[in-house]
Amino acid sequence: MSGRILITGANGQLGTVLSHELTKKHGIEKVVVSDINPQTNTPFIFEKVNVCESCELNAVIVKYQITQIYHLAAILSADGESDPLRSWKVNVEGWLNVLEAARKHNIQKLFFPSTIGVFGPLSAKVDTPNNSFLDPLTVYGVSKSACELWSNYYAMKYGLDIRSIRYPGVMSYQSIPEGVTTDYAVEMFYYAIKEKPYICYLEKNTRLPMIYIDDAIRATLEIMDVPIEKINVKSSYNISGLSFDPEMITAELRAHIPNFQIRYQPDFRQQIAAQWPISIDDSQARKDWGWKPKYCLDEIVALMIEGFRSAFNEK
Ligand SMILES: NC(=O)c1ccc[n+]([C@@H]2O[C@H](COP(=O)([O-])OP(=O)(O)OC[C@H]3O[C@@H](n4cnc5c(N)ncnc54)[C@H](O)[C@@H]3O)[C@@H](O)[C@H]2O)c1
């Protein structure tokens, strides 16, 4: 690979894991990791970059001869609602700064993470198709669907090579996510292992599309590797992992930790979740670039417990 890869927003749930996978694949000297917040004791080449400041972005692109960008920086669904205009600025203006920089510096390939949050109450609720109507009611969904349209525009008008996935809620043990409507499916493991009762902010039968981190990262690497001719969707691809509700995952968790206690106290996040699909149709991604998830619920629960336990033992 000529040039280097830049990851924006790399300190978060996905960036933490993607940084390791990309450095493993291409070599540590080929990946520049960045975020608005610093990283302490990082093994990576790290630069502090606020994606809302195009001069910071452009300077890093020139300094490291960047040829690919994975743009993860964003304000997510639950956090977004507390300051909608800031969310719009970071999510949409941040992406436009990346697109403009890509055009100016002839960036070869871009990755944009979208979300199932682009769907709203009028979208099909079950097996939501890729080309479903987008009517999000959160600023997160509004901003991500606008970004999808901008991706399509830059691909058509300027020929940029942009690949994008609509992630479902991501489950990982490498960090405790914050500000995401699907956080509960990670937080509950932390409480279960610490033998503490967990108060769930969703109703017990709120079924949502989810995906295990290894599947999410593999999808990201796979879509970036396929020949451009296979990318027929320039806005974003649905991908599916699995679909479950808090009761279903609690039952699976209790197979390992029988005394786990959960209570339900729905808050504003229940309203966000209620607008989202129950399950996702990812047949377009399967057909175009061979996407297929690997992990099912019992495997994920076992891996999450093992991952959290070894992380706690290392501390
Ligand atoms: N985690 C999920 O379940 C999920 C689901 C769907 C889509 N996504 C998308 O995947 C991407 C990564 O998600 P994540 O879970 O790692 O998010 P995260 O919130 O864990 O991390 C986002 C990172 O962006 C950084 N950031 C915020 N504002 C910034 C700015 N102005 N400039 C630079 N960095 C900034 C934050 O410091 C943070 O480290 C996001 O675009 C998100 O919308 C995530």
PDBQT file of the ligand as one rigid body, heavy atoms in Angstrom, charges set to zero:
ROOT
HETATM    1  N1  LIG A 401     -20.939   1.826  18.364  1.00  0.00    +0.000 N 
HETATM    2  C1  LIG A 401     -22.036   1.533  17.676  1.00  0.00    +0.000 C 
HETATM    3  O1  LIG A 401     -22.875   0.738  18.126  1.00  0.00    +0.000 OA
HETATM    4  C2  LIG A 401     -22.256   2.172  16.319  1.00  0.00    +0.000 A 
HETATM    5  C3  LIG A 401     -23.402   1.821  15.585  1.00  0.00    +0.000 A 
HETATM    6  C4  LIG A 401     -23.640   2.434  14.359  1.00  0.00    +0.000 A 
HETATM    7  C5  LIG A 401     -22.714   3.321  13.840  1.00  0.00    +0.000 A 
HETATM    8  N2  LIG A 401     -21.604   3.644  14.555  1.00  0.00    +0.000 N 
HETATM    9  C6  LIG A 401     -20.685   4.644  13.967  1.00  0.00    +0.000 C 
HETATM   10  O2  LIG A 401     -19.337   4.188  14.019  1.00  0.00    +0.000 OA
HETATM   11  C7  LIG A 401     -18.447   5.284  14.284  1.00  0.00    +0.000 C 
HETATM   12  C8  LIG A 401     -17.604   4.943  15.495  1.00  0.00    +0.000 C 
HETATM   13  O3  LIG A 401     -18.484   4.704  16.595  1.00  0.00    +0.000 OA
HETATM   14  P1  LIG A 401     -17.953   4.453  18.068  1.00  0.00    +0.000 P 
HETATM   15  O4  LIG A 401     -18.931   3.581  18.730  1.00  0.00    +0.000 OA
HETATM   16  O5  LIG A 401     -16.520   4.096  18.058  1.00  0.00    +0.000 OA
HETATM   17  O6  LIG A 401     -18.150   5.930  18.666  1.00  0.00    +0.000 OA
HETATM   18  P2  LIG A 401     -17.532   6.527  20.003  1.00  0.00    +0.000 P 
HETATM   19  O7  LIG A 401     -18.464   7.563  20.525  1.00  0.00    +0.000 OA
HETATM   20  O8  LIG A 401     -17.116   5.423  20.915  1.00  0.00    +0.000 OA
HETATM   21  O9  LIG A 401     -16.232   7.238  19.430  1.00  0.00    +0.000 OA
HETATM   22  C9  LIG A 401     -16.303   8.406  18.655  1.00  0.00    +0.000 C 
HETATM   23  C10 LIG A 401     -14.982   9.138  18.792  1.00  0.00    +0.000 C 
HETATM   24  O10 LIG A 401     -15.075  10.351  18.072  1.00  0.00    +0.000 OA
HETATM   25  C11 LIG A 401     -14.338  11.324  18.791  1.00  0.00    +0.000 C 
HETATM   26  N3  LIG A 401     -14.781  12.659  18.397  1.00  0.00    +0.000 N 
HETATM   27  C12 LIG A 401     -15.927  13.314  18.748  1.00  0.00    +0.000 A 
HETATM   28  N4  LIG A 401     -15.941  14.543  18.193  1.00  0.00    +0.000 NA
HETATM   29  C13 LIG A 401     -14.803  14.646  17.453  1.00  0.00    +0.000 A 
HETATM   30  C14 LIG A 401     -14.247  15.672  16.640  1.00  0.00    +0.000 A 
HETATM   31  N5  LIG A 401     -14.870  16.862  16.496  1.00  0.00    +0.000 N 
HETATM   32  N6  LIG A 401     -13.086  15.436  16.024  1.00  0.00    +0.000 NA
HETATM   33  C15 LIG A 401     -12.430  14.261  16.184  1.00  0.00    +0.000 A 
HETATM   34  N7  LIG A 401     -12.876  13.255  16.961  1.00  0.00    +0.000 NA
HETATM   35  C16 LIG A 401     -14.063  13.455  17.587  1.00  0.00    +0.000 A 
HETATM   36  C17 LIG A 401     -14.614  11.021  20.252  1.00  0.00    +0.000 C 
HETATM   37  O11 LIG A 401     -13.612  11.573  21.107  1.00  0.00    +0.000 OA
HETATM   38  C18 LIG A 401     -14.632   9.494  20.246  1.00  0.00    +0.000 C 
HETATM   39  O12 LIG A 401     -13.381   8.955  20.593  1.00  0.00    +0.000 OA
HETATM   40  C19 LIG A 401     -19.321   6.510  14.497  1.00  0.00    +0.000 C 
HETATM   41  O13 LIG A 401     -19.321   7.285  13.319  1.00  0.00    +0.000 OA
HETATM   42  C20 LIG A 401     -20.703   5.934  14.748  1.00  0.00    +0.000 C 
HETATM   43  O14 LIG A 401     -21.711   6.798  14.299  1.00  0.00    +0.000 OA
HETATM   44  C21 LIG A 401     -21.349   3.086  15.769  1.00  0.00    +0.000 A 
ENDROOT
TORSDOF 0
